[in-house]
Amino acid sequence: MKMDDRGIGLAKLIEYGSREAVIQNMKDAGCSQDTIERCIACLDCGKKTELLKRLENHRKDLLQKVHEGEKQIDCLDYLVYQIDRCRRGNQI
């Protein structure tokens, strides 16, 4: 295992069980293979700051997708509301 001059390696940086567990967690979080490889390289080199920045960027991307989905749901809800309102108006 590679370590930086302070002796921070994968086992010290993340007491998570195993390298495979870290990789699986990143897959489960929707990280691309490229992101996973870059993050593992950061772990291997003890680049904790870069690793955290990469993970935060992925989190921001996921959150942006959530917000986009919420906006789409709001638009759809409004459309359903308008259609229902028109339908009721025609029945009166």
PDB file as gemmi writes it, atoms N, CA and C in Angstrom:
CRYST1    1.000    1.000    1.000  90.00  90.00  90.00 P 1                      
ATOM      1  N   MET A   1       0.849  -1.176   0.000  1.00  0.00           N  
ATOM      2  CA  MET A   1       0.000   0.000   0.000  1.00  0.00           C  
ATOM      3  C   MET A   1       0.896   1.240   0.000  1.00  0.00           C  
ATOM      4  N   LYS A   2       0.596   2.165  -0.889  1.00  0.00           N  
ATOM      5  CA  LYS A   2       1.363   3.405  -0.950  1.00  0.00           C  
ATOM      6  C   LYS A   2       0.894   4.339   0.154  1.00  0.00           C  
ATOM      7  N   MET A   3       1.828   5.113   0.669  1.00  0.00           N  
ATOM      8  CA  MET A   3       1.481   6.093   1.702  1.00  0.00           C  
ATOM      9  C   MET A   3       2.253   7.370   1.451  1.00  0.00           C  
ATOM     10  N   ASP A   4       1.699   8.489   1.914  1.00  0.00           N  
ATOM     11  CA  ASP A   4       2.451   9.733   1.791  1.00  0.00           C  
ATOM     12  C   ASP A   4       3.429   9.833   2.965  1.00  0.00           C  
ATOM     13  N   ASP A   5       4.131  10.953   3.067  1.00  0.00           N  
ATOM     14  CA  ASP A   5       5.169  11.069   4.088  1.00  0.00           C  
ATOM     15  C   ASP A   5       4.619  11.081   5.512  1.00  0.00           C  
ATOM     16  N   ARG A   6       3.324  11.253   5.682  1.00  0.00           N  
ATOM     17  CA  ARG A   6       2.717  11.216   7.016  1.00  0.00           C  
ATOM     18  C   ARG A   6       2.183   9.823   7.326  1.00  0.00           C  
ATOM     19  N   GLY A   7       2.327   8.883   6.404  1.00  0.00           N  
ATOM     20  CA  GLY A   7       1.893   7.517   6.649  1.00  0.00           C  
ATOM     21  C   GLY A   7       0.392   7.323   6.560  1.00  0.00           C  
ATOM     22  N   ILE A   8      -0.287   8.124   5.739  1.00  0.00           N  
ATOM     23  CA  ILE A   8      -1.735   7.988   5.585  1.00  0.00           C  
ATOM     24  C   ILE A   8      -1.991   7.132   4.351  1.00  0.00           C  
ATOM     25  N   GLY A   9      -2.479   5.923   4.558  1.00  0.00           N  
ATOM     26  CA  GLY A   9      -2.816   5.025   3.467  1.00  0.00           C  
ATOM     27  C   GLY A   9      -4.288   4.683   3.533  1.00  0.00           C  
ATOM     28  N   LEU A  10      -4.689   3.766   2.689  1.00  0.00           N  
ATOM     29  CA  LEU A  10      -6.091   3.381   2.619  1.00  0.00           C  
ATOM     30  C   LEU A  10      -6.620   2.916   3.973  1.00  0.00           C  
ATOM     31  N   ALA A  11      -5.901   2.048   4.642  1.00  0.00           N  
ATOM     32  CA  ALA A  11      -6.384   1.505   5.914  1.00  0.00           C  
ATOM     33  C   ALA A  11      -6.504   2.589   6.977  1.00  0.00           C  
ATOM     34  N   LYS A  12      -5.556   3.535   7.017  1.00  0.00           N  
ATOM     35  CA  LYS A  12      -5.601   4.612   8.007  1.00  0.00           C  
ATOM     36  C   LYS A  12      -6.630   5.664   7.639  1.00  0.00           C  
ATOM     37  N   LEU A  13      -6.711   5.989   6.345  1.00  0.00           N  
ATOM     38  CA  LEU A  13      -7.580   7.068   5.901  1.00  0.00           C  
ATOM     39  C   LEU A  13      -9.045   6.705   6.085  1.00  0.00           C  
ATOM     40  N   ILE A  14      -9.388   5.484   5.716  1.00  0.00           N  
ATOM     41  CA  ILE A  14     -10.775   5.053   5.860  1.00  0.00           C  
ATOM     42  C   ILE A  14     -10.777   3.708   6.553  1.00  0.00           C  
ATOM     43  N   GLU A  15     -11.253   3.682   7.770  1.00  0.00           N  
ATOM     44  CA  GLU A  15     -11.377   2.427   8.497  1.00  0.00           C  
ATOM     45  C   GLU A  15     -12.748   1.884   8.151  1.00  0.00           C  
ATOM     46  N   TYR A  16     -12.823   1.311   6.976  1.00  0.00           N  
ATOM     47  CA  TYR A  16     -14.107   0.987   6.362  1.00  0.00           C  
ATOM     48  C   TYR A  16     -14.284  -0.496   6.138  1.00  0.00           C  
ATOM     49  N   GLY A  17     -13.284  -1.267   6.416  1.00  0.00           N  
ATOM     50  CA  GLY A  17     -13.393  -2.700   6.215  1.00  0.00           C  
ATOM     51  C   GLY A  17     -12.438  -3.186   5.158  1.00  0.00           C  
ATOM     52  N   SER A  18     -12.584  -2.703   3.944  1.00  0.00           N  
ATOM     53  CA  SER A  18     -11.710  -3.159   2.869  1.00  0.00           C  
ATOM     54  C   SER A  18     -11.776  -2.221   1.682  1.00  0.00           C  
ATOM     55  N   ARG A  19     -10.798  -2.361   0.821  1.00  0.00           N  
ATOM     56  CA  ARG A  19     -10.746  -1.597  -0.424  1.00  0.00           C  
ATOM     57  C   ARG A  19     -12.010  -1.883  -1.249  1.00  0.00           C  
ATOM     58  N   GLU A  20     -12.414  -3.155  -1.290  1.00  0.00           N  
ATOM     59  CA  GLU A  20     -13.600  -3.541  -2.053  1.00  0.00           C  
ATOM     60  C   GLU A  20     -14.858  -2.866  -1.500  1.00  0.00           C  
ATOM     61  N   ALA A  21     -14.919  -2.719  -0.171  1.00  0.00           N  
ATOM     62  CA  ALA A  21     -16.073  -2.060   0.446  1.00  0.00           C  
ATOM     63  C   ALA A  21     -16.134  -0.594   0.043  1.00  0.00           C  
ATOM     64  N   VAL A  22     -14.975   0.062  -0.035  1.00  0.00           N  
ATOM     65  CA  VAL A  22     -14.930   1.461  -0.461  1.00  0.00           C  
ATOM     66  C   VAL A  22     -15.397   1.570  -1.910  1.00  0.00           C  
ATOM     67  N   ILE A  23     -14.877   0.702  -2.756  1.00  0.00           N  
ATOM     68  CA  ILE A  23     -15.256   0.714  -4.174  1.00  0.00           C  
ATOM     69  C   ILE A  23     -16.750   0.443  -4.328  1.00  0.00           C  
ATOM     70  N   GLN A  24     -17.269  -0.545  -3.595  1.00  0.00           N  
ATOM     71  CA  GLN A  24     -18.691  -0.859  -3.689  1.00  0.00           C  
ATOM     72  C   GLN A  24     -19.548   0.311  -3.224  1.00  0.00           C  
ATOM     73  N   ASN A  25     -19.120   0.981  -2.162  1.00  0.00           N  
ATOM     74  CA  ASN A  25     -19.860   2.139  -1.673  1.00  0.00           C  
ATOM     75  C   ASN A  25     -19.905   3.229  -2.730  1.00  0.00           C  
ATOM     76  N   MET A  26     -18.792   3.443  -3.414  1.00  0.00           N  
ATOM     77  CA  MET A  26     -18.750   4.464  -4.460  1.00  0.00           C  
ATOM     78  C   MET A  26     -19.640   4.072  -5.638  1.00  0.00           C  
ATOM     79  N   LYS A  27     -19.656   2.783  -5.985  1.00  0.00           N  
ATOM     80  CA  LYS A  27     -20.554   2.315  -7.050  1.00  0.00           C  
ATOM     81  C   LYS A  27     -22.002   2.549  -6.647  1.00  0.00           C  
ATOM     82  N   ASP A  28     -22.325   2.185  -5.394  1.00  0.00           N  
ATOM     83  CA  ASP A  28     -23.683   2.368  -4.887  1.00  0.00           C  
ATOM     84  C   ASP A  28     -24.091   3.842  -4.882  1.00  0.00           C  
ATOM     85  N   ALA A  29     -23.108   4.723  -4.724  1.00  0.00           N  
ATOM     86  CA  ALA A  29     -23.368   6.169  -4.722  1.00  0.00           C  
ATOM     87  C   ALA A  29     -23.444   6.727  -6.138  1.00  0.00           C  
ATOM     88  N   GLY A  30     -23.297   5.855  -7.142  1.00  0.00           N  
ATOM     89  CA  GLY A  30     -23.433   6.295  -8.526  1.00  0.00           C  
ATOM     90  C   GLY A  30     -22.174   6.885  -9.131  1.00  0.00           C  
ATOM     91  N   CYS A  31     -21.034   6.664  -8.517  1.00  0.00           N  
ATOM     92  CA  CYS A  31     -19.780   7.177  -9.066  1.00  0.00           C  
ATOM     93  C   CYS A  31     -19.431   6.433 -10.349  1.00  0.00           C  
ATOM     94  N   SER A  32     -18.909   7.162 -11.316  1.00  0.00           N  
ATOM     95  CA  SER A  32     -18.452   6.546 -12.556  1.00  0.00           C  
ATOM     96  C   SER A  32     -17.175   5.754 -12.288  1.00  0.00           C  
ATOM     97  N   GLN A  33     -16.833   4.876 -13.214  1.00  0.00           N  
ATOM     98  CA  GLN A  33     -15.603   4.103 -13.067  1.00  0.00           C  
ATOM     99  C   GLN A  33     -14.398   5.036 -12.999  1.00  0.00           C  
ATOM    100  N   ASP A  34     -14.419   6.101 -13.797  1.00  0.00           N  
ATOM    101  CA  ASP A  34     -13.323   7.076 -13.784  1.00  0.00           C  
ATOM    102  C   ASP A  34     -13.193   7.742 -12.411  1.00  0.00           C  
ATOM    103  N   THR A  35     -14.314   8.155 -11.849  1.00  0.00           N  
ATOM    104  CA  THR A  35     -14.299   8.782 -10.521  1.00  0.00           C  
ATOM    105  C   THR A  35     -13.773   7.807  -9.480  1.00  0.00           C  
ATOM    106  N   ILE A  36     -14.229   6.568  -9.554  1.00  0.00           N  
ATOM    107  CA  ILE A  36     -13.776   5.550  -8.603  1.00  0.00           C  
ATOM    108  C   ILE A  36     -12.265   5.372  -8.707  1.00  0.00           C  
ATOM    109  N   GLU A  37     -11.767   5.243  -9.929  1.00  0.00           N  
ATOM    110  CA  GLU A  37     -10.333   5.043 -10.116  1.00  0.00           C  
ATOM    111  C   GLU A  37      -9.531   6.222  -9.594  1.00  0.00           C  
ATOM    112  N   ARG A  38     -10.005   7.426  -9.857  1.00  0.00           N  
ATOM    113  CA  ARG A  38      -9.296   8.623  -9.389  1.00  0.00           C  
ATOM    114  C   ARG A  38      -9.321   8.728  -7.862  1.00  0.00           C  
ATOM    115  N   CYS A  39     -10.458   8.376  -7.268  1.00  0.00           N  
ATOM    116  CA  CYS A  39     -10.562   8.423  -5.807  1.00  0.00           C  
ATOM    117  C   CYS A  39      -9.673   7.364  -5.158  1.00  0.00           C  
ATOM    118  N   ILE A  40      -9.643   6.181  -5.717  1.00  0.00           N  
ATOM    119  CA  ILE A  40      -8.778   5.133  -5.185  1.00  0.00           C  
ATOM    120  C   ILE A  40      -7.315   5.545  -5.315  1.00  0.00           C  
ATOM    121  N   ALA A  41      -6.974   6.197  -6.427  1.00  0.00           N  
ATOM    122  CA  ALA A  41      -5.609   6.693  -6.583  1.00  0.00           C  
ATOM    123  C   ALA A  41      -5.293   7.726  -5.495  1.00  0.00           C  
ATOM    124  N   CYS A  42      -6.264   8.578  -5.177  1.00  0.00           N  
ATOM    125  CA  CYS A  42      -6.076   9.549  -4.091  1.00  0.00           C  
ATOM    126  C   CYS A  42      -5.859   8.829  -2.768  1.00  0.00           C  
ATOM    127  N   LEU A  43      -6.644   7.808  -2.527  1.00  0.00           N  
ATOM    128  CA  LEU A  43      -6.482   7.028  -1.294  1.00  0.00           C  
ATOM    129  C   LEU A  43      -5.097   6.405  -1.227  1.00  0.00           C  
ATOM    130  N   ASP A  44      -4.684   5.795  -2.327  1.00  0.00           N  
ATOM    131  CA  ASP A  44      -3.389   5.122  -2.364  1.00  0.00           C  
ATOM    132  C   ASP A  44      -2.229   6.085  -2.122  1.00  0.00           C  
ATOM    133  N   CYS A  45      -2.410   7.325  -2.571  1.00  0.00           N  
ATOM    134  CA  CYS A  45      -1.339   8.321  -2.419  1.00  0.00           C  
ATOM    135  C   CYS A  45      -1.503   9.176  -1.170  1.00  0.00           C  
ATOM    136  N   GLY A  46      -2.557   8.935  -0.411  1.00  0.00           N  
ATOM    137  CA  GLY A  46      -2.785   9.710   0.803  1.00  0.00           C  
ATOM    138  C   GLY A  46      -3.253  11.126   0.551  1.00  0.00           C  
ATOM    139  N   LYS A  47      -3.869  11.364  -0.610  1.00  0.00           N  
ATOM    140  CA  LYS A  47      -4.343  12.710  -0.961  1.00  0.00           C  
ATOM    141  C   LYS A  47      -5.779  12.890  -0.474  1.00  0.00           C  
ATOM    142  N   LYS A  48      -5.907  13.042   0.831  1.00  0.00           N  
ATOM    143  CA  LYS A  48      -7.224  13.131   1.455  1.00  0.00           C  
ATOM    144  C   LYS A  48      -8.001  14.357   0.981  1.00  0.00           C  
ATOM    145  N   THR A  49      -7.354  15.490   0.865  1.00  0.00           N  
ATOM    146  CA  THR A  49      -8.033  16.721   0.447  1.00  0.00           C  
ATOM    147  C   THR A  49      -8.600  16.575  -0.960  1.00  0.00           C  
ATOM    148  N   GLU A  50      -7.787  16.030  -1.872  1.00  0.00           N  
ATOM    149  CA  GLU A  50      -8.258  15.828  -3.252  1.00  0.00           C  
ATOM    150  C   GLU A  50      -9.392  14.812  -3.293  1.00  0.00           C  
ATOM    151  N   LEU A  51      -9.270  13.758  -2.503  1.00  0.00           N  
ATOM    152  CA  LEU A  51     -10.318  12.744  -2.430  1.00  0.00           C  
ATOM    153  C   LEU A  51     -11.634  13.357  -1.983  1.00  0.00           C  
ATOM    154  N   LEU A  52     -11.591  14.119  -0.904  1.00  0.00           N  
ATOM    155  CA  LEU A  52     -12.806  14.742  -0.382  1.00  0.00           C  
ATOM    156  C   LEU A  52     -13.412  15.721  -1.384  1.00  0.00           C  
ATOM    157  N   LYS A  53     -12.565  16.429  -2.122  1.00  0.00           N  
ATOM    158  CA  LYS A  53     -13.055  17.365  -3.136  1.00  0.00           C  
ATOM    159  C   LYS A  53     -13.774  16.601  -4.250  1.00  0.00           C  
ATOM    160  N   ARG A  54     -13.210  15.494  -4.684  1.00  0.00           N  
ATOM    161  CA  ARG A  54     -13.841  14.686  -5.731  1.00  0.00           C  
ATOM    162  C   ARG A  54     -15.190  14.137  -5.261  1.00  0.00           C  
ATOM    163  N   LEU A  55     -15.231  13.649  -4.030  1.00  0.00           N  
ATOM    164  CA  LEU A  55     -16.487  13.126  -3.495  1.00  0.00           C  
ATOM    165  C   LEU A  55     -17.521  14.234  -3.329  1.00  0.00           C  
ATOM    166  N   GLU A  56     -17.092  15.396  -2.889  1.00  0.00           N  
ATOM    167  CA  GLU A  56     -18.011  16.534  -2.750  1.00  0.00           C  
ATOM    168  C   GLU A  56     -18.558  16.961  -4.110  1.00  0.00           C  
ATOM    169  N   ASN A  57     -17.716  16.944  -5.131  1.00  0.00           N  
ATOM    170  CA  ASN A  57     -18.182  17.279  -6.486  1.00  0.00           C  
ATOM    171  C   ASN A  57     -19.247  16.288  -6.954  1.00  0.00           C  
ATOM    172  N   HIS A  58     -19.025  15.015  -6.673  1.00  0.00           N  
ATOM    173  CA  HIS A  58     -20.019  14.006  -7.056  1.00  0.00           C  
ATOM    174  C   HIS A  58     -21.328  14.246  -6.303  1.00  0.00           C  
ATOM    175  N   ARG A  59     -21.206  14.579  -5.022  1.00  0.00           N  
ATOM    176  CA  ARG A  59     -22.396  14.861  -4.219  1.00  0.00           C  
ATOM    177  C   ARG A  59     -23.166  16.053  -4.785  1.00  0.00           C  
ATOM    178  N   LYS A  60     -22.442  17.093  -5.171  1.00  0.00           N  
ATOM    179  CA  LYS A  60     -23.092  18.276  -5.756  1.00  0.00           C  
ATOM    180  C   LYS A  60     -23.812  17.925  -7.047  1.00  0.00           C  
ATOM    181  N   ASP A  61     -23.187  17.078  -7.872  1.00  0.00           N  
ATOM    182  CA  ASP A  61     -23.833  16.640  -9.114  1.00  0.00           C  
ATOM    183  C   ASP A  61     -25.120  15.877  -8.823  1.00  0.00           C  
ATOM    184  N   LEU A  62     -25.074  14.985  -7.834  1.00  0.00           N  
ATOM    185  CA  LEU A  62     -26.270  14.230  -7.461  1.00  0.00           C  
ATOM    186  C   LEU A  62     -27.365  15.150  -6.947  1.00  0.00           C  
ATOM    187  N   LEU A  63     -26.989  16.106  -6.116  1.00  0.00           N  
ATOM    188  CA  LEU A  63     -27.969  17.038  -5.563  1.00  0.00           C  
ATOM    189  C   LEU A  63     -28.588  17.893  -6.659  1.00  0.00           C  
ATOM    190  N   GLN A  64     -27.794  18.283  -7.644  1.00  0.00           N  
ATOM    191  CA  GLN A  64     -28.317  19.050  -8.780  1.00  0.00           C  
ATOM    192  C   GLN A  64     -29.367  18.233  -9.524  1.00  0.00           C  
ATOM    193  N   LYS A  65     -29.107  16.956  -9.701  1.00  0.00           N  
ATOM    194  CA  LYS A  65     -30.082  16.083 -10.371  1.00  0.00           C  
ATOM    195  C   LYS A  65     -31.360  15.973  -9.549  1.00  0.00           C  
ATOM    196  N   VAL A  66     -31.230  15.917  -8.233  1.00  0.00           N  
ATOM    197  CA  VAL A  66     -32.412  15.882  -7.370  1.00  0.00           C  
ATOM    198  C   VAL A  66     -33.231  17.148  -7.554  1.00  0.00           C  
ATOM    199  N   HIS A  67     -32.573  18.289  -7.563  1.00  0.00           N  
ATOM    200  CA  HIS A  67     -33.278  19.563  -7.734  1.00  0.00           C  
ATOM    201  C   HIS A  67     -33.949  19.646  -9.095  1.00  0.00           C  
ATOM    202  N   GLU A  68     -33.284  19.167 -10.124  1.00  0.00           N  
ATOM    203  CA  GLU A  68     -33.885  19.152 -11.462  1.00  0.00           C  
ATOM    204  C   GLU A  68     -35.123  18.261 -11.460  1.00  0.00           C  
ATOM    205  N   GLY A  69     -35.029  17.102 -10.804  1.00  0.00           N  
ATOM    206  CA  GLY A  69     -36.172  16.200 -10.709  1.00  0.00           C  
ATOM    207  C   GLY A  69     -37.326  16.826  -9.951  1.00  0.00           C  
ATOM    208  N   GLU A  70     -37.021  17.548  -8.876  1.00  0.00           N  
ATOM    209  CA  GLU A  70     -38.071  18.229  -8.110  1.00  0.00           C  
ATOM    210  C   GLU A  70     -38.772  19.270  -8.968  1.00  0.00           C  
ATOM    211  N   LYS A  71     -38.005  19.999  -9.754  1.00  0.00           N  
ATOM    212  CA  LYS A  71     -38.597  21.013 -10.636  1.00  0.00           C  
ATOM    213  C   LYS A  71     -39.497  20.358 -11.674  1.00  0.00           C  
ATOM    214  N   GLN A  72     -39.060  19.227 -12.213  1.00  0.00           N  
ATOM    215  CA  GLN A  72     -39.870  18.511 -13.193  1.00  0.00           C  
ATOM    216  C   GLN A  72     -41.160  18.004 -12.560  1.00  0.00           C  
ATOM    217  N   ILE A  73     -41.072  17.521 -11.338  1.00  0.00           N  
ATOM    218  CA  ILE A  73     -42.268  17.058 -10.636  1.00  0.00           C  
ATOM    219  C   ILE A  73     -43.215  18.221 -10.398  1.00  0.00           C  
ATOM    220  N   ASP A  74     -42.700  19.379 -10.005  1.00  0.00           N  
ATOM    221  CA  ASP A  74     -43.544  20.566  -9.808  1.00  0.00           C  
ATOM    222  C   ASP A  74     -44.262  20.944 -11.101  1.00  0.00           C  
ATOM    223  N   CYS A  75     -43.534  20.904 -12.213  1.00  0.00           N  
ATOM    224  CA  CYS A  75     -44.145  21.235 -13.511  1.00  0.00           C  
ATOM    225  C   CYS A  75     -45.250  20.236 -13.851  1.00  0.00           C  
ATOM    226  N   LEU A  76     -44.982  18.972 -13.613  1.00  0.00           N  
ATOM    227  CA  LEU A  76     -45.974  17.939 -13.890  1.00  0.00           C  
ATOM    228  C   LEU A  76     -47.192  18.093 -12.983  1.00  0.00           C  
ATOM    229  N   ASP A  77     -46.959  18.375 -11.718  1.00  0.00           N  
ATOM    230  CA  ASP A  77     -48.073  18.593 -10.790  1.00  0.00           C  
ATOM    231  C   ASP A  77     -48.934  19.771 -11.229  1.00  0.00           C  
ATOM    232  N   TYR A  78     -48.292  20.834 -11.689  1.00  0.00           N  
ATOM    233  CA  TYR A  78     -49.037  22.001 -12.154  1.00  0.00           C  
ATOM    234  C   TYR A  78     -49.866  21.656 -13.387  1.00  0.00           C  
ATOM    235  N   LEU A  79     -49.289  20.886 -14.309  1.00  0.00           N  
ATOM    236  CA  LEU A  79     -50.014  20.475 -15.505  1.00  0.00           C  
ATOM    237  C   LEU A  79     -51.229  19.640 -15.132  1.00  0.00           C  
ATOM    238  N   VAL A  80     -51.057  18.696 -14.228  1.00  0.00           N  
ATOM    239  CA  VAL A  80     -52.178  17.859 -13.772  1.00  0.00           C  
ATOM    240  C   VAL A  80     -53.238  18.722 -13.111  1.00  0.00           C  
ATOM    241  N   TYR A  81     -52.819  19.677 -12.305  1.00  0.00           N  
ATOM    242  CA  TYR A  81     -53.753  20.593 -11.650  1.00  0.00           C  
ATOM    243  C   TYR A  81     -54.556  21.374 -12.695  1.00  0.00           C  
ATOM    244  N   GLN A  82     -53.875  21.909 -13.699  1.00  0.00           N  
ATOM    245  CA  GLN A  82     -54.555  22.700 -14.737  1.00  0.00           C  
ATOM    246  C   GLN A  82     -55.541  21.834 -15.525  1.00  0.00           C  
ATOM    247  N   ILE A  83     -55.123  20.624 -15.863  1.00  0.00           N  
ATOM    248  CA  ILE A  83     -56.009  19.723 -16.618  1.00  0.00           C  
ATOM    249  C   ILE A  83     -57.224  19.374 -15.774  1.00  0.00           C  
ATOM    250  N   ASP A  84     -56.999  19.067 -14.502  1.00  0.00           N  
ATOM    251  CA  ASP A  84     -58.110  18.730 -13.607  1.00  0.00           C  
ATOM    252  C   ASP A  84     -59.050  19.917 -13.448  1.00  0.00           C  
ATOM    253  N   ARG A  85     -58.498  21.105 -13.324  1.00  0.00           N  
ATOM    254  CA  ARG A  85     -59.315  22.316 -13.186  1.00  0.00           C  
ATOM    255  C   ARG A  85     -60.166  22.532 -14.435  1.00  0.00           C  
ATOM    256  N   CYS A  86     -59.594  22.333 -15.599  1.00  0.00           N  
ATOM    257  CA  CYS A  86     -60.338  22.487 -16.858  1.00  0.00           C  
ATOM    258  C   CYS A  86     -61.441  21.435 -16.952  1.00  0.00           C  
ATOM    259  N   ARG A  87     -61.098  20.209 -16.579  1.00  0.00           N  
ATOM    260  CA  ARG A  87     -62.062  19.117 -16.640  1.00  0.00           C  
ATOM    261  C   ARG A  87     -63.258  19.405 -15.731  1.00  0.00           C  
ATOM    262  N   ARG A  88     -62.968  19.885 -14.548  1.00  0.00           N  
ATOM    263  CA  ARG A  88     -64.058  20.224 -13.621  1.00  0.00           C  
ATOM    264  C   ARG A  88     -64.893  21.379 -14.154  1.00  0.00           C  
ATOM    265  N   GLY A  89     -64.254  22.328 -14.771  1.00  0.00           N  
ATOM    266  CA  GLY A  89     -64.963  23.489 -15.333  1.00  0.00           C  
ATOM    267  C   GLY A  89     -65.910  23.099 -16.427  1.00  0.00           C  
ATOM    268  N   ASN A  90     -65.545  22.094 -17.213  1.00  0.00           N  
ATOM    269  CA  ASN A  90     -66.393  21.642 -18.293  1.00  0.00           C  
ATOM    270  C   ASN A  90     -67.572  20.811 -17.802  1.00  0.00           C  
ATOM    271  N   GLN A  91     -67.457  20.260 -16.603  1.00  0.00           N  
ATOM    272  CA  GLN A  91     -68.538  19.416 -16.061  1.00  0.00           C  
ATOM    273  C   GLN A  91     -69.601  20.248 -15.359  1.00  0.00           C  
ATOM    274  N   ILE A  92     -69.303  21.466 -15.024  1.00  0.00           N  
ATOM    275  CA  ILE A  92     -70.276  22.290 -14.283  1.00  0.00           C  
ATOM    276  C   ILE A  92     -71.319  22.831 -15.202  1.00  0.00           C  
TER     277      ILE A  92                                                      
END                                                                             
